[in-house]
Amino acid sequence: MSPSETILTPKADFHMHTVFCDGKNTAEEMVLKGIEIGLSVIGFSVHSPLAHDKSGWCIRPDRTEEYRAEIHRLRDRYADKIRVYCGIEQDYFSKTATDAYDYVIGSVHAIFKHGQYVDVDHSTETSQRAISELYGGDIYAYAEAYYDLVGNVVTKTNADLIGHFDLITKFKDCGLAFDPENPRYIKAWQTAADKLLQTGKPFEINTGAISRGYRKTPYPAVDIMRYLAEHGGKAVITSDSHSTDALGTAYALAYHLAKEAGLPLVHKIGNIEF
């Protein structure tokens, strides 16, 4: 079966961003688009506040109550058309309390070295500079540092869903080429995966880099999907959308790849069933 033969209408999307952080649309615009494309469940996952955020991609701490109030308003306003949940994408380095949210996505967006935070998904140039200046040109030392954090992301964030496991490969088609067969790279991600598999939390199959033109396949890579499947892992498809036109992006492809890898899709995140 090819992706084009797989007909899958997305019914739920739990990873999306709005103007409360680095998204392009309001939360209400996202809800209306979700209704338009046939979603029955929509979950918002604002980027948690970070002290080192200088570019404004995270929500400001003084707007978190406003964010929750708006999502709750939309939950009530559109209750007859769609189920709306208020979540948070909790960064590994965030100190924000998450008790007030319906669910938590745990993610690693940066590594910390020599007093510097380096965003692994900022740009090819940022990553290349970090590899050169902080890791002596050793791309696999850079990867090892990233996966060392990823392996502990559930413990650190109390996540219900594991976010974009191999985000570090965002620029693999843009000049930042990890060799997926390199023994050090394999050991790094497998060590992280083994720790996370023990938590029983689902991994997301994240199509966000596809909608933004960075990748042609979702996170995680297919070989990682196979490994997760072989070791009892499970997954949830998400779009990581930052605009209305990205909602439900490439779900058919993600579904196809998960099926080919034998990775089961689940319909529960935390206490939410969908």
Buried (B, 14 or more C-beta within 10 A) or exposed (E): EEBEEBEBEBBBBBBBBBBBBBBBBBBBBBBBBBBEEEBBBBBBBBBBBBEEBEEEBBBEEEBBEEBBEBBEEBBEEBEEEBBBBBBBBBBBBBEBEBEEBBBBBBBBBBBBBEEEBBBBBBEBEBBBEBBEEBBEEEBBBBBBBBBBBBBBBBEBBBBBBBBBBBBBBBBBBBEBEBEBEEEBBBBBBBBBBEBBBEEEBBBBBBBBBBBBEBBEBBBBBBBBBBBBBEEEBBBBBBBBBBBBEBBBBBBBBBBBBBBBBEBBBEEEBBEBEB
